[in-house]
Amino acid sequence: MKTGTEDEKLRSSEYLTELQDLNGLKYYLDWVRKYKKTPWTSRSECSQLLHLQSRKAIPYLIELLRESYRPDFGKDDYGLFSQYILDALSAIALRSDKDYKIVRERTEKFIRKNKEKIQNVNFLNIFIEKLDQQYYVAKSEKPTIEDVLKKLSLISDGHESTKENKWVRVIRGLIRGIPWVGEALDEALCVLLERK
């Protein structure tokens, strides 16, 4: 991003951000600080922020949020820029317990630090409440390995084929909900079905 027009550099930073390269996000933050406005482009309208997955992006997102609350910041018509930032923080928070705690703590700290400086910053408490709800719903719906294994044992208990197919679909659905063990369980399911 050392050469090119400002627009090319901004588009490059968006692509890098989508690829989880924090240099792109850093450039994006610097651009926002420099121009004090939303960097709308015809390509994405800030949606590249929604691709972020790393907790390392959290400090940059908090800084973007700070910039979006500045009185001299050029607001977009619908407040979408700050909503994209909050959505990106939510997406990162819901990836793990640790990420959830970091996002929640950083947002609370941002509110405490800025409640006297930034008008309406307390509205971020609503964001925290929604984040809490999303987190606990996701946590309660997340099947454990034990749940999946119990369902696998039901298949091997000799159910008739229509029920077996139903359970296979259920288990495959559960497996998709647990991406970090999905492949291994899917292979185990295939092996188990081949043995019957």
TIRO-2110 file (N, C-alpha, C; in Angstrom, 1 decimal):
// TIRO-2110
0.8, -1.2, 0.0, N, 1, A
0.0, 0.0, 0.0, CA, 1, A
0.9, 1.3, 0.0, C, 1, A
2.1, 1.1, -0.4, N, 2, A
3.0, 2.3, -0.4, CA, 2, A
2.8, 3.1, -1.7, C, 2, A
2.3, 2.5, -2.8, N, 3, A
2.1, 3.2, -4.0, CA, 3, A
0.6, 3.1, -4.4, C, 3, A
0.2, 4.0, -5.3, N, 4, A
-1.2, 4.0, -5.7, CA, 4, A
-1.9, 5.2, -5.2, C, 4, A
-3.1, 5.4, -5.8, N, 5, A
-4.0, 6.5, -5.4, CA, 5, A
-4.6, 6.1, -4.0, C, 5, A
-5.1, 7.1, -3.4, N, 6, A
-5.8, 7.0, -2.1, CA, 6, A
-6.9, 5.9, -2.2, C, 6, A
-7.7, 6.0, -3.3, N, 7, A
-8.8, 5.0, -3.4, CA, 7, A
-8.2, 3.6, -3.6, C, 7, A
-7.1, 3.5, -4.3, N, 8, A
-6.6, 2.1, -4.5, CA, 8, A
-6.0, 1.6, -3.2, C, 8, A
-5.4, 2.4, -2.4, N, 9, A
-4.9, 2.0, -1.1, CA, 9, A
-6.0, 1.6, -0.2, C, 9, A
-7.1, 2.4, -0.2, N, 10, A
-8.3, 2.0, 0.6, CA, 10, A
-8.9, 0.7, 0.2, C, 10, A
-9.0, 0.5, -1.1, N, 11, A
-9.6, -0.8, -1.6, CA, 11, A
-8.6, -1.9, -1.2, C, 11, A
-7.3, -1.7, -1.3, N, 12, A
-6.3, -2.7, -1.0, CA, 12, A
-6.5, -3.1, 0.5, C, 12, A
-6.7, -2.0, 1.4, N, 13, A
-6.8, -2.3, 2.8, CA, 13, A
-8.0, -3.1, 3.1, C, 13, A
-9.1, -2.9, 2.3, N, 14, A
-10.3, -3.7, 2.5, CA, 14, A
-10.1, -5.1, 2.1, C, 14, A
-9.4, -5.4, 1.0, N, 15, A
-9.1, -6.8, 0.7, CA, 15, A
-8.2, -7.4, 1.7, C, 15, A
-7.2, -6.7, 2.2, N, 16, A
-6.3, -7.3, 3.2, CA, 16, A
-7.1, -7.6, 4.5, C, 16, A
-8.0, -6.7, 4.9, N, 17, A
-8.8, -6.9, 6.0, CA, 17, A
-9.7, -8.2, 5.9, C, 17, A
-10.3, -8.4, 4.7, N, 18, A
-11.0, -9.6, 4.5, CA, 18, A
-10.2, -10.8, 4.6, C, 18, A
-8.9, -10.7, 4.3, N, 19, A
-7.9, -11.8, 4.4, CA, 19, A
-7.3, -11.9, 5.8, C, 19, A
-7.8, -11.2, 6.7, N, 20, A
-7.3, -11.2, 8.1, CA, 20, A
-6.0, -10.6, 8.3, C, 20, A
-5.5, -9.8, 7.3, N, 21, A
-4.3, -9.1, 7.5, CA, 21, A
-4.5, -7.8, 8.2, C, 21, A
-4.0, -7.7, 9.4, N, 22, A
-4.3, -6.5, 10.2, CA, 22, A
-3.6, -5.2, 9.7, C, 22, A
-2.7, -5.4, 8.8, N, 23, A
-2.1, -4.2, 8.1, CA, 23, A
-3.2, -3.5, 7.4, C, 23, A
-4.1, -4.2, 6.8, N, 24, A
-5.2, -3.6, 6.1, CA, 24, A
-6.1, -2.9, 7.0, C, 24, A
-6.4, -3.5, 8.1, N, 25, A
-7.3, -2.8, 9.1, CA, 25, A
-6.6, -1.6, 9.7, C, 25, A
-5.3, -1.7, 9.9, N, 26, A
-4.6, -0.5, 10.5, CA, 26, A
-4.6, 0.7, 9.5, C, 26, A
-4.4, 0.4, 8.2, N, 27, A
-4.5, 1.4, 7.2, CA, 27, A
-5.9, 2.0, 7.2, C, 27, A
-6.9, 1.2, 7.3, N, 28, A
-8.3, 1.6, 7.3, CA, 28, A
-8.5, 2.5, 8.4, C, 28, A
-8.0, 2.2, 9.6, N, 29, A
-8.2, 3.0, 10.8, CA, 29, A
-7.4, 4.4, 10.6, C, 29, A
-6.2, 4.3, 10.1, N, 30, A
-5.5, 5.5, 9.8, CA, 30, A
-6.2, 6.4, 8.9, C, 30, A
-6.9, 5.8, 7.8, N, 31, A
-7.6, 6.6, 6.8, CA, 31, A
-8.8, 7.3, 7.5, C, 31, A
-9.5, 6.6, 8.4, N, 32, A
-10.7, 7.1, 9.1, CA, 32, A
-10.2, 8.3, 10.0, C, 32, A
-9.1, 8.1, 10.7, N, 33, A
-8.6, 9.2, 11.5, CA, 33, A
-8.2, 10.4, 10.7, C, 33, A
-7.6, 10.2, 9.6, N, 34, A
-7.1, 11.3, 8.7, CA, 34, A
-8.3, 12.1, 8.1, C, 34, A
-9.3, 11.4, 7.6, N, 35, A
-10.4, 12.0, 6.9, CA, 35, A
-11.6, 12.3, 7.7, C, 35, A
-11.6, 11.7, 8.9, N, 36, A
-12.8, 11.9, 9.8, CA, 36, A
-14.1, 11.7, 9.2, C, 36, A
-14.2, 10.6, 8.4, N, 37, A
-15.5, 10.3, 7.8, CA, 37, A
-15.5, 8.8, 7.5, C, 37, A
-16.7, 8.3, 7.1, N, 38, A
-16.9, 6.9, 6.8, CA, 38, A
-16.2, 6.7, 5.4, C, 38, A
-15.4, 5.6, 5.3, N, 39, A
-14.8, 5.4, 4.0, CA, 39, A
-15.6, 4.5, 3.1, C, 39, A
-16.8, 5.1, 2.7, N, 40, A
-17.7, 4.3, 1.8, CA, 40, A
-17.0, 4.1, 0.5, C, 40, A
-17.2, 2.9, 0.0, N, 41, A
-16.7, 2.7, -1.3, CA, 41, A
-17.8, 1.9, -2.1, C, 41, A
-17.7, 1.9, -3.4, N, 42, A
-18.8, 1.2, -4.1, CA, 42, A
-18.7, -0.3, -3.9, C, 42, A
-17.5, -0.7, -3.5, N, 43, A
-17.3, -2.2, -3.4, CA, 43, A
-17.9, -2.8, -2.2, C, 43, A
-17.8, -2.2, -1.0, N, 44, A
-18.2, -3.0, 0.1, CA, 44, A
-18.9, -2.2, 1.2, C, 44, A
-18.9, -0.9, 1.2, N, 45, A
-19.5, -0.2, 2.3, CA, 45, A
-19.1, -0.7, 3.7, C, 45, A
-17.9, -1.0, 3.9, N, 46, A
-17.3, -1.4, 5.2, CA, 46, A
-17.6, -2.8, 5.6, C, 46, A
-18.2, -3.6, 4.7, N, 47, A
-18.6, -4.9, 5.1, CA, 47, A
-17.4, -5.8, 5.3, C, 47, A
-16.2, -5.4, 4.8, N, 48, A
-15.0, -6.2, 5.1, CA, 48, A
-14.7, -6.4, 6.6, C, 48, A
-15.2, -5.5, 7.4, N, 49, A
-15.0, -5.6, 8.8, CA, 49, A
-15.7, -6.9, 9.3, C, 49, A
-16.8, -7.3, 8.7, N, 50, A
-17.5, -8.4, 9.1, CA, 50, A
-16.8, -9.7, 8.9, C, 50, A
-15.7, -9.7, 8.1, N, 51, A
-14.9, -10.9, 7.8, CA, 51, A
-13.8, -11.1, 8.9, C, 51, A
-13.7, -10.1, 9.8, N, 52, A
-12.6, -10.3, 10.8, CA, 52, A
-12.9, -11.4, 11.8, C, 52, A
-11.9, -12.2, 12.1, N, 53, A
-12.1, -13.3, 13.0, CA, 53, A
-11.1, -13.3, 14.2, C, 53, A
-10.0, -12.6, 14.1, N, 54, A
-9.0, -12.6, 15.1, CA, 54, A
-9.2, -11.6, 16.2, C, 54, A
-9.0, -12.1, 17.4, N, 55, A
-9.1, -11.2, 18.6, CA, 55, A
-8.1, -10.1, 18.5, C, 55, A
-7.0, -10.2, 17.7, N, 56, A
-6.0, -9.2, 17.5, CA, 56, A
-6.7, -7.9, 16.8, C, 56, A
-7.8, -8.1, 16.2, N, 57, A
-8.5, -7.0, 15.5, CA, 57, A
-9.3, -6.1, 16.5, C, 57, A
-9.5, -6.7, 17.7, N, 58, A
-10.4, -6.0, 18.7, CA, 58, A
-9.9, -4.5, 19.0, C, 58, A
-8.6, -4.3, 19.3, N, 59, A
-8.2, -3.0, 19.6, CA, 59, A
-8.4, -2.0, 18.4, C, 59, A
-8.2, -2.5, 17.2, N, 60, A
-8.5, -1.6, 16.1, CA, 60, A
-10.0, -1.3, 15.9, C, 60, A
-10.8, -2.3, 16.2, N, 61, A
-12.3, -2.0, 16.1, CA, 61, A
-12.7, -1.1, 17.1, C, 61, A
-12.2, -1.2, 18.3, N, 62, A
-12.5, -0.3, 19.4, CA, 62, A
-12.1, 1.2, 19.0, C, 62, A
-10.9, 1.3, 18.4, N, 63, A
-10.5, 2.6, 18.0, CA, 63, A
-11.3, 3.1, 16.8, C, 63, A
-11.8, 2.3, 15.9, N, 64, A
-12.7, 2.7, 14.9, CA, 64, A
-14.0, 3.2, 15.5, C, 64, A
-14.5, 2.5, 16.5, N, 65, A
-15.7, 2.9, 17.2, CA, 65, A
-15.5, 4.2, 17.9, C, 65, A
-14.3, 4.4, 18.5, N, 66, A
-14.0, 5.7, 19.1, CA, 66, A
-14.1, 6.9, 18.1, C, 66, A
-13.5, 6.6, 16.9, N, 67, A
-13.5, 7.6, 15.9, CA, 67, A
-15.0, 7.9, 15.4, C, 67, A
-15.8, 6.8, 15.3, N, 68, A
-17.2, 7.0, 14.8, CA, 68, A
-18.0, 7.9, 15.8, C, 68, A
-17.6, 8.0, 17.1, N, 69, A
-18.3, 8.7, 18.1, CA, 69, A
-17.8, 10.2, 18.2, C, 69, A
-16.7, 10.5, 17.5, N, 70, A
-16.2, 11.9, 17.5, CA, 70, A
-17.2, 12.9, 17.0, C, 70, A
-17.3, 14.0, 17.6, N, 71, A
-18.3, 15.0, 17.1, CA, 71, A
-17.9, 15.5, 15.7, C, 71, A
-16.6, 15.5, 15.4, N, 72, A
-16.3, 16.0, 14.1, CA, 72, A
-16.2, 14.9, 13.0, C, 72, A
-16.7, 13.8, 13.4, N, 73, A
-16.7, 12.6, 12.4, CA, 73, A
-17.9, 12.8, 11.5, C, 73, A
-17.7, 12.7, 10.2, N, 74, A
-18.8, 12.8, 9.2, CA, 74, A
-19.7, 11.6, 9.3, C, 74, A
-20.9, 11.8, 9.8, N, 75, A
-21.8, 10.6, 10.0, CA, 75, A
-22.4, 10.2, 8.7, C, 75, A
-22.6, 8.9, 8.5, N, 76, A
-23.4, 8.4, 7.4, CA, 76, A
-24.9, 8.6, 7.8, C, 76, A
-25.8, 8.5, 6.8, N, 77, A
-27.2, 8.7, 7.1, CA, 77, A
-27.8, 7.8, 8.1, C, 77, A
-27.4, 6.6, 8.2, N, 78, A
-28.1, 5.6, 9.0, CA, 78, A
-27.3, 5.0, 10.1, C, 78, A
-26.1, 5.6, 10.4, N, 79, A
-25.3, 5.1, 11.5, CA, 79, A
-24.7, 3.7, 11.2, C, 79, A
-24.6, 3.3, 9.9, N, 80, A
-24.2, 2.0, 9.5, CA, 80, A
-22.8, 1.7, 9.8, C, 80, A
-21.9, 2.7, 9.8, N, 81, A
-20.5, 2.5, 10.1, CA, 81, A
-20.3, 1.9, 11.5, C, 81, A
-20.9, 2.6, 12.5, N, 82, A
-20.7, 2.1, 13.8, CA, 82, A
-21.4, 0.7, 14.0, C, 82, A
-22.5, 0.5, 13.2, N, 83, A
-23.1, -0.8, 13.3, CA, 83, A
-22.3, -1.9, 12.7, C, 83, A
-21.6, -1.6, 11.6, N, 84, A
-20.6, -2.6, 11.1, CA, 84, A
-19.5, -2.9, 12.1, C, 84, A
-19.1, -1.9, 12.8, N, 85, A
-18.0, -2.1, 13.8, CA, 85, A
-18.5, -3.0, 14.9, C, 85, A
-19.7, -2.7, 15.4, N, 86, A
-20.3, -3.5, 16.5, CA, 86, A
-20.6, -5.0, 16.0, C, 86, A
-21.1, -5.1, 14.8, N, 87, A
-21.3, -6.4, 14.2, CA, 87, A
-20.0, -7.2, 14.1, C, 87, A
-18.9, -6.6, 13.7, N, 88, A
-17.6, -7.2, 13.7, CA, 88, A
-17.2, -7.7, 15.1, C, 88, A
-17.4, -6.8, 16.0, N, 89, A
-17.0, -7.1, 17.4, CA, 89, A
-17.8, -8.3, 17.9, C, 89, A
-19.1, -8.3, 17.6, N, 90, A
-20.0, -9.5, 17.9, CA, 90, A
-19.5, -10.8, 17.3, C, 90, A
-19.2, -10.7, 16.0, N, 91, A
-18.8, -11.9, 15.3, CA, 91, A
-17.5, -12.5, 16.0, C, 91, A
-16.6, -11.6, 16.3, N, 92, A
-15.3, -12.1, 17.0, CA, 92, A
-15.7, -12.7, 18.4, C, 92, A
-16.5, -12.0, 19.1, N, 93, A
-16.9, -12.4, 20.5, CA, 93, A
-17.5, -13.8, 20.5, C, 93, A
-18.3, -14.1, 19.5, N, 94, A
-19.0, -15.4, 19.5, CA, 94, A
-18.1, -16.5, 19.0, C, 94, A
-16.9, -16.3, 18.7, N, 95, A
-16.0, -17.4, 18.3, CA, 95, A
-15.5, -18.2, 19.4, C, 95, A
-15.3, -17.6, 20.6, N, 96, A
-14.9, -18.4, 21.8, CA, 96, A
-15.2, -17.7, 23.1, C, 96, A
-15.1, -18.4, 24.2, N, 97, A
-15.4, -17.8, 25.5, CA, 97, A
-14.4, -16.7, 25.7, C, 97, A
-13.1, -16.9, 25.4, N, 98, A
-12.1, -15.9, 25.7, CA, 98, A
-12.4, -14.6, 24.8, C, 98, A
-12.7, -14.8, 23.6, N, 99, A
-13.0, -13.6, 22.7, CA, 99, A
-14.2, -12.9, 23.2, C, 99, A
-15.2, -13.6, 23.7, N, 100, A
-16.4, -12.9, 24.3, CA, 100, A
-16.0, -12.1, 25.5, C, 100, A
-15.2, -12.6, 26.4, N, 101, A
-14.8, -11.9, 27.5, CA, 101, A
-14.0, -10.6, 27.2, C, 101, A
-13.1, -10.8, 26.2, N, 102, A
-12.3, -9.6, 25.8, CA, 102, A
-13.1, -8.5, 25.2, C, 102, A
-14.0, -8.9, 24.2, N, 103, A
-14.9, -7.9, 23.6, CA, 103, A
-15.8, -7.2, 24.7, C, 103, A
-16.3, -8.0, 25.5, N, 104, A
-17.2, -7.4, 26.6, CA, 104, A
-16.4, -6.5, 27.5, C, 104, A
-15.3, -6.9, 27.9, N, 105, A
-14.5, -6.1, 28.8, CA, 105, A
-14.0, -4.8, 28.1, C, 105, A
-13.5, -4.9, 26.9, N, 106, A
-13.1, -3.8, 26.2, CA, 106, A
-14.2, -2.7, 25.9, C, 106, A
-15.4, -3.3, 25.6, N, 107, A
-16.5, -2.4, 25.4, CA, 107, A
-16.9, -1.7, 26.7, C, 107, A
-17.0, -2.4, 27.8, N, 108, A
-17.3, -1.8, 29.1, CA, 108, A
-16.3, -0.8, 29.4, C, 108, A
-15.0, -1.1, 29.2, N, 109, A
-13.9, -0.1, 29.5, CA, 109, A
-14.1, 1.2, 28.7, C, 109, A
-14.5, 1.0, 27.4, N, 110, A
-14.7, 2.1, 26.5, CA, 110, A
-15.8, 3.0, 27.0, C, 110, A
-16.9, 2.4, 27.5, N, 111, A
-18.0, 3.1, 28.0, CA, 111, A
-17.6, 3.9, 29.2, C, 111, A
-16.9, 3.2, 30.2, N, 112, A
-16.5, 3.9, 31.4, CA, 112, A
-15.6, 5.0, 31.2, C, 112, A
-14.6, 4.8, 30.3, N, 113, A
-13.6, 5.8, 30.0, CA, 113, A
-14.2, 7.0, 29.3, C, 113, A
-15.3, 6.8, 28.5, N, 114, A
-15.8, 7.9, 27.7, CA, 114, A
-17.2, 8.4, 28.1, C, 114, A
-17.7, 8.0, 29.2, N, 115, A
-19.1, 8.4, 29.5, CA, 115, A
-19.3, 9.9, 29.7, C, 115, A
-18.2, 10.5, 30.2, N, 116, A
-18.3, 12.0, 30.4, CA, 116, A
-17.9, 12.7, 29.1, C, 116, A
-17.2, 12.0, 28.2, N, 117, A
-16.7, 12.7, 27.0, CA, 117, A
-17.5, 12.5, 25.7, C, 117, A
-18.2, 11.4, 25.6, N, 118, A
-18.9, 11.1, 24.4, CA, 118, A
-20.4, 11.0, 24.7, C, 118, A
-21.1, 11.8, 24.0, N, 119, A
-22.6, 11.8, 24.1, CA, 119, A
-23.2, 10.5, 23.6, C, 119, A
-24.1, 9.9, 24.3, N, 120, A
-24.8, 8.7, 24.0, CA, 120, A
-23.9, 7.4, 24.0, C, 120, A
-22.8, 7.5, 24.6, N, 121, A
-21.9, 6.3, 24.6, CA, 121, A
-22.6, 5.2, 25.5, C, 121, A
-23.5, 5.6, 26.4, N, 122, A
-24.2, 4.6, 27.2, CA, 122, A
-25.1, 3.7, 26.4, C, 122, A
-25.4, 4.1, 25.2, N, 123, A
-26.2, 3.2, 24.3, CA, 123, A
-25.5, 1.9, 24.0, C, 123, A
-24.2, 1.9, 24.2, N, 124, A
-23.4, 0.7, 24.0, CA, 124, A
-23.7, -0.4, 25.0, C, 124, A
-24.3, 0.0, 26.1, N, 125, A
-24.8, -1.0, 27.1, CA, 125, A
-25.8, -1.9, 26.4, C, 125, A
-26.6, -1.4, 25.5, N, 126, A
-27.6, -2.2, 24.8, CA, 126, A
-26.8, -3.2, 23.9, C, 126, A
-25.7, -2.8, 23.3, N, 127, A
-24.9, -3.7, 22.5, CA, 127, A
-24.4, -4.8, 23.4, C, 127, A
-24.0, -4.5, 24.6, N, 128, A
-23.4, -5.5, 25.6, CA, 128, A
-24.6, -6.5, 26.0, C, 128, A
-25.8, -5.9, 26.2, N, 129, A
-26.9, -6.8, 26.6, CA, 129, A
-27.2, -7.8, 25.4, C, 129, A
-27.2, -7.3, 24.2, N, 130, A
-27.5, -8.1, 23.0, CA, 130, A
-26.4, -9.2, 22.8, C, 130, A
-25.1, -8.7, 23.1, N, 131, A
-24.0, -9.6, 22.9, CA, 131, A
-24.1, -10.8, 24.0, C, 131, A
-24.5, -10.4, 25.2, N, 132, A
-24.7, -11.4, 26.2, CA, 132, A
-25.7, -12.4, 25.8, C, 132, A
-26.8, -11.9, 25.3, N, 133, A
-27.9, -12.8, 24.8, CA, 133, A
-27.4, -13.8, 23.7, C, 133, A
-26.8, -13.2, 22.8, N, 134, A
-26.3, -14.0, 21.6, CA, 134, A
-25.3, -15.1, 22.1, C, 134, A
-24.4, -14.7, 23.0, N, 135, A
-23.4, -15.6, 23.6, CA, 135, A
-24.1, -16.7, 24.3, C, 135, A
-25.0, -16.4, 25.2, N, 136, A
-25.6, -17.5, 26.0, CA, 136, A
-26.5, -18.4, 25.2, C, 136, A
-27.2, -17.8, 24.2, N, 137, A
-28.0, -18.7, 23.3, CA, 137, A
-27.1, -19.6, 22.5, C, 137, A
-26.0, -19.0, 21.9, N, 138, A
-25.1, -19.9, 21.2, CA, 138, A
-24.4, -20.9, 22.0, C, 138, A
-24.1, -20.6, 23.3, N, 139, A
-23.5, -21.5, 24.2, CA, 139, A
-24.5, -22.6, 24.6, C, 139, A
-25.7, -22.3, 24.8, N, 140, A
-26.7, -23.3, 25.1, CA, 140, A
-27.1, -24.2, 24.0, C, 140, A
-27.0, -23.7, 22.8, N, 141, A
-27.3, -24.5, 21.6, CA, 141, A
-26.1, -25.4, 21.1, C, 141, A
-25.0, -25.1, 21.5, N, 142, A
-23.8, -25.7, 21.0, CA, 142, A
-23.7, -27.2, 21.5, C, 142, A
-23.8, -28.2, 20.6, N, 143, A
-23.8, -29.5, 21.1, CA, 143, A
-22.4, -29.9, 21.6, C, 143, A
-22.4, -30.8, 22.6, N, 144, A
-21.1, -31.2, 23.1, CA, 144, A
-20.7, -32.5, 22.3, C, 144, A
-19.5, -32.9, 22.4, N, 145, A
-19.0, -34.1, 21.8, CA, 145, A
-19.8, -35.3, 22.3, C, 145, A
-20.1, -35.2, 23.6, N, 146, A
-20.9, -36.3, 24.2, CA, 146, A
-22.3, -36.4, 23.5, C, 146, A
-22.9, -35.3, 23.2, N, 147, A
-24.2, -35.3, 22.5, CA, 147, A
-24.1, -36.0, 21.2, C, 147, A
-23.0, -35.7, 20.5, N, 148, A
-22.9, -36.3, 19.1, CA, 148, A
-22.6, -37.8, 19.3, C, 148, A
-21.8, -38.1, 20.2, N, 149, A
-21.5, -39.6, 20.4, CA, 149, A
-22.7, -40.4, 20.8, C, 149, A
-23.6, -39.8, 21.6, N, 150, A
-24.8, -40.4, 22.0, CA, 150, A
-25.7, -40.7, 20.7, C, 150, A
-25.7, -39.7, 19.9, N, 151, A
-26.5, -39.8, 18.7, CA, 151, A
-25.9, -40.8, 17.8, C, 151, A
-24.6, -40.9, 17.7, N, 152, A
-23.9, -41.9, 16.9, CA, 152, A
-24.2, -43.3, 17.4, C, 152, A
-24.3, -43.5, 18.7, N, 153, A
-24.6, -44.8, 19.3, CA, 153, A
-26.0, -45.2, 18.9, C, 153, A
-26.9, -44.3, 18.8, N, 154, A
-28.3, -44.6, 18.4, CA, 154, A
-28.3, -45.2, 17.0, C, 154, A
-27.4, -44.8, 16.1, N, 155, A
-27.4, -45.3, 14.8, CA, 155, A
-26.9, -46.8, 14.8, C, 155, A
-25.9, -47.1, 15.6, N, 156, A
-25.4, -48.4, 15.7, CA, 156, A
-26.3, -49.4, 16.4, C, 156, A
-27.4, -48.9, 17.1, N, 157, A
-28.3, -49.8, 17.8, CA, 157, A
-29.3, -50.5, 16.9, C, 157, A
-29.1, -50.4, 15.6, N, 158, A
-30.0, -51.2, 14.7, CA, 158, A
-31.3, -50.6, 14.4, C, 158, A
-31.4, -49.3, 14.4, N, 159, A
-32.7, -48.7, 14.0, CA, 159, A
-33.0, -49.0, 12.6, C, 159, A
-34.2, -48.9, 12.2, N, 160, A
-34.6, -49.2, 10.8, CA, 160, A
-34.0, -48.1, 10.0, C, 160, A
-33.9, -48.3, 8.7, N, 161, A
-33.2, -47.5, 7.8, CA, 161, A
-33.8, -46.1, 7.7, C, 161, A
-35.1, -45.9, 7.8, N, 162, A
-35.6, -44.5, 7.7, CA, 162, A
-35.2, -43.7, 8.9, C, 162, A
-35.3, -44.3, 10.1, N, 163, A
-34.8, -43.6, 11.3, CA, 163, A
-33.3, -43.4, 11.2, C, 163, A
-32.6, -44.3, 10.7, N, 164, A
-31.1, -44.2, 10.6, CA, 164, A
-30.8, -43.0, 9.7, C, 164, A
-31.5, -42.9, 8.6, N, 165, A
-31.2, -41.7, 7.7, CA, 165, A
-31.6, -40.4, 8.4, C, 165, A
-32.7, -40.4, 9.2, N, 166, A
-33.0, -39.2, 9.9, CA, 166, A
-31.9, -38.9, 10.9, C, 166, A
-31.4, -39.9, 11.6, N, 167, A
-30.3, -39.6, 12.6, CA, 167, A
-29.0, -39.1, 11.9, C, 167, A
-28.8, -39.7, 10.7, N, 168, A
-27.6, -39.3, 10.0, CA, 168, A
-27.7, -37.8, 9.6, C, 168, A
-28.9, -37.4, 9.2, N, 169, A
-29.0, -36.0, 8.9, CA, 169, A
-28.9, -35.1, 10.1, C, 169, A
-29.4, -35.6, 11.2, N, 170, A
-29.3, -34.8, 12.5, CA, 170, A
-27.8, -34.7, 12.9, C, 170, A
-27.1, -35.8, 12.8, N, 171, A
-25.7, -35.8, 13.3, CA, 171, A
-24.9, -35.0, 12.3, C, 171, A
-25.1, -35.1, 11.0, N, 172, A
-24.4, -34.2, 10.1, CA, 172, A
-24.7, -32.8, 10.4, C, 172, A
-25.9, -32.4, 10.8, N, 173, A
-26.2, -31.1, 11.2, CA, 173, A
-25.4, -30.6, 12.4, C, 173, A
-25.4, -31.6, 13.4, N, 174, A
-24.6, -31.3, 14.6, CA, 174, A
-23.1, -31.1, 14.3, C, 174, A
-22.6, -31.9, 13.4, N, 175, A
-21.2, -31.9, 13.1, CA, 175, A
-20.9, -30.5, 12.4, C, 175, A
-21.8, -30.0, 11.6, N, 176, A
-21.6, -28.7, 11.0, CA, 176, A
-21.5, -27.6, 12.0, C, 176, A
-22.2, -27.8, 13.1, N, 177, A
-22.2, -26.8, 14.2, CA, 177, A
-21.0, -26.8, 15.1, C, 177, A
-20.1, -27.8, 14.9, N, 178, A
-18.9, -27.9, 15.6, CA, 178, A
-17.7, -28.1, 14.6, C, 178, A
-17.3, -26.9, 14.0, N, 179, A
-16.4, -27.0, 12.9, CA, 179, A
-15.0, -27.6, 13.2, C, 179, A
-14.6, -27.4, 14.5, N, 180, A
-13.2, -27.9, 14.9, CA, 180, A
-13.2, -29.4, 15.0, C, 180, A
-14.3, -30.1, 15.1, N, 181, A
-14.3, -31.5, 15.2, CA, 181, A
-15.1, -32.2, 14.0, C, 181, A
-15.6, -31.3, 13.2, N, 182, A
-16.5, -31.8, 12.1, CA, 182, A
-16.0, -32.8, 11.2, C, 182, A
-14.8, -32.6, 10.7, N, 183, A
-14.2, -33.6, 9.8, CA, 183, A
-14.0, -34.9, 10.4, C, 183, A
-13.4, -35.0, 11.6, N, 184, A
-13.2, -36.3, 12.3, CA, 184, A
-14.5, -37.0, 12.6, C, 184, A
-15.5, -36.3, 13.1, N, 185, A
-16.7, -36.9, 13.3, CA, 185, A
-17.4, -37.4, 12.1, C, 185, A
-17.3, -36.6, 11.0, N, 186, A
-18.0, -37.0, 9.8, CA, 186, A
-17.3, -38.2, 9.2, C, 186, A
-16.0, -38.4, 9.3, N, 187, A
-15.3, -39.6, 8.9, CA, 187, A
-15.7, -40.8, 9.8, C, 187, A
-15.8, -40.5, 11.1, N, 188, A
-16.3, -41.6, 12.0, CA, 188, A
-17.7, -42.1, 11.6, C, 188, A
-18.5, -41.2, 11.3, N, 189, A
-19.9, -41.5, 10.9, CA, 189, A
-19.9, -42.4, 9.7, C, 189, A
-19.1, -42.0, 8.7, N, 190, A
-19.1, -42.7, 7.4, CA, 190, A
-18.5, -44.1, 7.7, C, 190, A
-17.5, -44.3, 8.5, N, 191, A
-17.0, -45.6, 8.8, CA, 191, A
-18.0, -46.4, 9.5, C, 191, A
-18.7, -45.8, 10.5, N, 192, A
-19.7, -46.5, 11.3, CA, 192, A
-20.9, -47.0, 10.3, C, 192, A
-21.3, -46.2, 9.4, N, 193, A
-22.3, -46.6, 8.5, CA, 193, A
-21.9, -47.7, 7.5, C, 193, A
-20.6, -47.7, 7.1, N, 194, A
-20.1, -48.7, 6.2, CA, 194, A
-20.0, -50.1, 6.9, C, 194, A
-19.9, -50.1, 8.2, N, 195, A
-19.8, -51.4, 9.0, CA, 195, A
-21.1, -52.1, 9.1, C, 195, A
-22.2, -51.3, 8.9, N, 196, A
-23.6, -51.9, 9.1, CA, 196, A
-23.9, -52.9, 8.0, C, 196, A
END
